[in-house]
Amino acid sequence: MSKILSKSQLQEKADKLFKDYPNAEKGYVTNDGNAFLSKNRADLHASSDEKLKVTEFENENSGVADKNNDASDTLSKADDIIEFAKTADAESAKKYLDAENEAKKPRKTVVEALKARLDELKSDA
């Protein structure tokens, strides 16, 4: 078994994990230094040696748009964008629609949700 790491070393591993996966909300690091996005995988790895323990870390910078319709570039999951589209202002919806249409393979449900929101805002005006 490899060396057991200190709490600060585990935090460094978690910070690297969140740098590589900025949208991850939580990360799990075993005290031998292996980092995981899934608690189940971390637990499975930890079960390989009775001295291993899993520490959970929260990503303080995980990206979800504010409730006040302040669009941020961190929304990337289709479900998050579709949910955001329900209350988005015209400028934010247009921004996300343009970004989605520029993607190599635009997601149909995201495009439909954003277009529906823009149509709704036009009819209210």
C-alpha angles and dihedrals in degrees: 000000000000127000121295110242129223123245091259091051090050089051089053090053090049091048090053090048091052091046089055093042106030094172093056111112096197137021133190125213126188116217090250088065104259113138126207138180091208121066090207093058091046090050091049091052092046091052089065090077128025091221093061121098132182122232120196120218129189121218106234089194099049109141123244122140118255118257090244093074093258099154115219130190091237097082107102108140113095093228091052093050093046090051091047091050091063091071104018122129118238095260094051094044091050091049092054093042091053091048092048093049090051091054118107090244112017115212109242096212092050092049091048093050093049093046090049090052092049090049090049092051091048092052091050092053 
